[in-house]
Each structure stands twice: as structure tokens, then as C-alpha cells.
Amino acid sequence: MSDPETRSVAERLAEQRFDRRTLLQGTGAAVAAGTATAAGAMLHPTLAQDATPSAAGSPEAMPGMDMGADLRAAEFFTIHEAATIDALTARLIPGDADDPGAHEAGVVFYIDRTLSGTNLGYDLKTYTQGPFPVTEEAQTAVESSSAPDLYRAVFVGSDNISRYGFQSVMSPQEIYRRGLDFLDIHTQETYELDFIDLDESQQDEVITALQNNEVEAFQGPSGSAFFSVLRNDTIKGMFSDPMYGGNIGKVGWLLIGYPGAQRFYSAEDMKNPSFSREPQSLAELMVNEGH
């Protein structure tokens, strides 16, 4: 392993892969507890794979399928882009009707709303000019601090990195739109198919290559940068309040045993190691309390 004082910025920025379906309760709970809550129940989504792509940014329906569910408008993605994001997130957190994952939780809707600004997810703490933060556990050596590759970086501990918000020379919208284009270029060159038409093993091969930054088609963002943004947004969409479009049916909270919005806990509740409570959103909390 490289000495932390001599590693390049690129090496220090390398992300750890999200081990699909192996969710640490602490990670999910931290995301869930750190998000605002409100609004009502959402419908279970299933995207139509043969839908005609809409013009970028135009509000075309993303079909839902759950006992006659309503149609949701795509606020940022085209239909093809939405179907691709749905397929990607479904491989990051796989699931089915009995054990819901990202697809069943409607993570694609969370990401679509976030990019459109509906969720305010990328309207706050979004920085496109340096210096950019780099996670650093060891103190940077004085003789290394003036190296060229450190010129526009500020090193922070991993416990403080979340305070720095989204930072990139490209906006999140550009990362997604360009990344999805590069993704289909790669899969067409490799398999002669779009990503959504690959089987699950092929999709996993592509995702692994993205994480390892081995996809040459990605020329800004890099494959690993696209993977990192998608991974983080998938986790957020799985565990944030349903008002943001994901975590439909509170399946993410049920997965990690997170109770959601609760008014208070008694001393007995906090002392009880086997304590559990049915999760509820803030909207449900407000309804139950008559507000």
C-alpha cells in the first residue's frame, strides 16, 4: 500500500466500492437520521423498458405499476435515462417484492427529483470551484503540501467530509447526463447493447469496471467519479424520507430497523436493547398528531 504522505490526489480520491446488498445498519441509519422528513406515502414504481425517450428536461411520464399506480413525470431524466438509472441502482442494492432493494424503493425517482431541484438536494452546498476537499486520515507532510497535484486541494478527515457538500468542476446534472451517454457508448462497443438490455452478470461487469475506473469511454466524468456520485445518491434515495421520492413504503427504514420520525422516546425505550417501533414519516407523524 502506498504511503499516505506520497499518494497522489487521484489515489486519495479513490472510492471504496459499495458492497451490493451488504448494508451496514450504521450507514443507513446515519443517512436516514441526517435527512429532513415530510410529505405523504409514495407509489411503488416500475419503469417501462420500451418507453420512448423524451427530450432532455421535458416532463414525460415514468410509468408506475402497483395496483393501478399513478404516472409520475420525469422532471430531469429522459425515459431512457431513467430506465438506465433504475437498472444501475437495482444492481447496487438488488431486491425483489419480498426483500425490496433500490428498484422497489423507487431510488430513481429520488435521483430524478434531486437533479431537477425539487428535493433541493443539489441546490444546497454545491461547489464547482476549488480548492476541493480530499479525505485524509494522516497529517499531510510539510514537504508534500506544495506538490503540484495538491495545489487545489484541502485535506480533511473522513468524519468531517460530509460538511463540505458536493464539490466538482462539473455540476451533478452534467455528471449524470454525460455519464449516462458514456455508459451506453461503452456497452454498445463492448456488448452491442445499451446497459438496460444487458443481463445482470454483464451489468455487474460494467459497474465493477466503472468503480475501478477501467472504462475508457468515460472522458469527464471518469467512470469512478460517476460511480461514486451514483453510489452516494443510491444510498440517500434508499434511506431518506419518502417525501424525496425514494424509500417507498419505508422499505429502507424497515431494512435497517430505523423508526423514522418519532416525537420522543421514553427512558425505558432507550434502555431496552430489543426496542423496536414501526417507522413513520414526518407526514404520518403530523397526521397522527392532528396537525
C-alpha angles and dihedrals in degrees: 000000000000120000107260090229095057101038116115123244089253091056092047091050093054110123127224112241118254102242100229114244093355097110121178109220091221092057095049094044092049091053092045094048092047097057128084117246136218147109134063141292120304131217123248111257133214117175121224107239094204097050117132112250114247126219112280111279096008117130104246121161122262102207118236125206120197117114092320099325121189124258118258121210118234103236099186111002127070113236091258092049091049092050090050093050089048090053093047095050090045088062093046092054106015121196148145138213092285096042107027122214135175095303093050090045092054095238089161089065091052091053093045092051092044093053092046091053095244091118094039084229096136097023091078128061094000113148126182100176129071161278087085125197122251121193110246126175097181124055111262112249115247093235090053097047093080096048114127095244090056094051098106101029135095117200119224135170119262090244090063102037093094089064091065097066126208112336127180140123085243125059117244088250091056092047092054098041095046093039093054091050091050090047094059091043088056096046092045090052093045104034104009087238138096116253093256090057095055122099118248096263091052091047089052090051090054094047091049090051090050093052091049091047091239099133109102093192090072106090101163121016097039117228092252092049091051090048092049094052092045092048094051093046091048091056092046092048091049096052108027123098115287090245088080093060102258134076088060111193086010087272092151092055091046089052094058099029094247113159097209118207111007125166096220146332124228123232088252091053092053093048094049109094091197095048116139136166134187107262120244135183123235089255090058090045091054093047092048091051093047098247 
